[in-house]
Amino acid sequence: MPSTANTTAKTPAKGRKAPAEPESAPALDAALADLATGSATWSHLTIGQRARLLDRVRATVAANAEAWADVAATSKGLEQGHPLRGEEWLGGPYAALIALDAYRRTLAAIAKGGSPLDGLKMDAAPGGRVRVHAFPLHPVDGLLLSGYTGEVWFQPGVTEGDAARTAGLGQLAPTKPGGIGLVLGAGNQSSIPVLDVFYELLANNRVAILKVNPTHDALVPVFERALAPLIDLGFLRIVTGGGDVGAYLTQHPRVAHVHITGAAPTFDTIVWGPATGQGSAETKRRRAENRPLLEKPITAELGGVSPIIVVPGAWSEADLAFQAEHVTTMRLQNAGHNCIAGQVVILSADWPQREAFLAALEKAYAAAPMRSVWYPRSGEKLQAAASDYPSGRWFADGTRSLVEIEQGQDASALERTEYFAPVLGVVELPGLGQEFVDRAVAHANERLAGTLGANVLIDPATQAALGSGFENAMAELRYGAIAINAWTAFAFLQPTLTWGGFPGATIDDVGSGIGIVHNALLLDRVERTVVRGPFRPFPRSASAIGRPGTFSVLPKPPWFVSSRTGAAVSEGFTRFQMTHDWIGMGKTLLQAFRA
């Protein structure tokens, strides 16, 4: 089972007042009573029965996929015909379907007496680490996402034998119940709460009470239909409400564990109490005396400020334009309301193509499709950015900002504030080649808030010239996901990879969170995921045939905000996962080549 070290109180909280009961308390109590029965039922299911249950869930998710994507898109102001509606197919039902398939394969391996790692390539990573090549694992993935690979690195000291022996987590002891887990769902991407429920069940043998974020209230009927097999057997209950409901559930004696996707201040409120207003004095005393309010384990994914390190090299005009659109996507996908949105571009002040790249970035950033900045309090975040950086340039009717930090200007607000809104900054450092890479890595580690994900863009010739120096620098990046010529959201989306902050956070200093999720191979003692993508799309990548990590048959990816056919291709990718209809997939691929 995953370690819960440093996640619980060391001493009981003294003088703690029970949270006020919300009006829905009787219904919440009834839901938890149902789950207590469901927990016992789950512990009696064989691995094979669990696998068949996932097949049933897959069928109900597929049956409700179109409604899921439509409700999610409409609730964010993306009406029919909007070019960005495809985001809600990929970030919703697509993610759930491929996760169910991956967990199903893991259960099948365990049911046969094997390991989820059987047949997978494992080798050495820098720093004496072991890694498993966890994507692609099937020819279809290699075709549809050509040129992308993913590795899961284990913590130093883990051997290949250790990794294989512990892979399976809770499914290695399926009769041991994990109790009831509270999932405090994210409000930005609709797949997150669903994937967190899956992980509670399969990694930890915990049935779940899912409290959805109010931004997802419109999706609750869809979730109830899509996840009906879990609800019917008492393995899941879905509830709504505000902070009073969350507070009641976190302190409920039937809840054995809490998982939250959100922000560090919310985490601190749950664990320690309110930081301001009534009760804040008691919170300070608890912190000083190490008496957390929460007396049960908690895991969390909390975001941060993600860097985009642009390694200087000799780029063509097409390279500059493509990677500028790539960076724009990292910031503007979902209107910038992503815990993994790229926020700080780290650029070489000595790069001869610096001005050309900045011009391409401004062009792409300004040209991205208009959409509403919909997440609650985003207006306040944009106003804060305007106050922090009056010299920032604004686009799209004042809904997105591009800030270039000038010589001597204070970058601390940009580097320490997760704006969670369309604010993109550029910070420049001296140096070229390995000197710049090492300096950029140190800057990201030491100056930027959080450890969730880091993005690195480097052309193949420069990467080859740096050789092992580049790989060793990547090992020095203290992030839970690293994407080389890709966006770390790829690690979020692929279920056989892992998602979470870099190990080492505690309830006292939570950073980007504690623990990991997704992780469909059910691996233990994971340190990070490393994703590698193609620097150039097809057909320009064709010149690199035979050179590892550079060739791709994929044109502009459908998740790029600049993709003209992204909505149709994202829907087509999802429908293929639903039906495995190759004729339909052929039509989708034709659309992809028109991107």
Secondary structure, DSSP 8 states (H G I E B T S, - for coil): ----TTSS-SS--SS-------TTHHHHHHHHHHHHHHHHHHHHS-HHHHHHHHHHHHHHHHHTHHHHHHHHHHHTT--TT-TTTHHHHIIIIIHHHHHHHHHHHHHHHHHTT--TTTT--EEEEGGGEEEEEEE--SHHHHHHTTT-EEEEEE-TT--HHHHHHHTTGGGGSTTS---EEEEE--SS-THHHHHHHHHHHHHH--EEEEE--GGGGGGHHHHHHHTHHHHHTTSEEEE---HHHHHHHHT-TTEEEEEEES-HHHHHHHHH--SSSTTHHHHHHHHHHT--S--S-EEEE----EEEEE------HHHHHHHHHHHHHHHHGGGG--TT-EEEEEEETT-TTHHHHHHHHHHHHHHS------STTHHHHHHHHHHH-TT-EEETTTTEEEEE--TT---HHHHH----SSEEEEEEE---HHHHHHHHHHHHHHHSS--SEEEEE--HHHHHHHTHHHHHHHHH---SEEEESS-THHHHH-TTSEES--TT--SSS-TTEES-EE-TT--SSEEEEEEE--SS-TTGGGGGTTSTTT--S--S-TTSTT-TTHHHHHHHHHHHHHH--HHHHHHHHHHHTT-
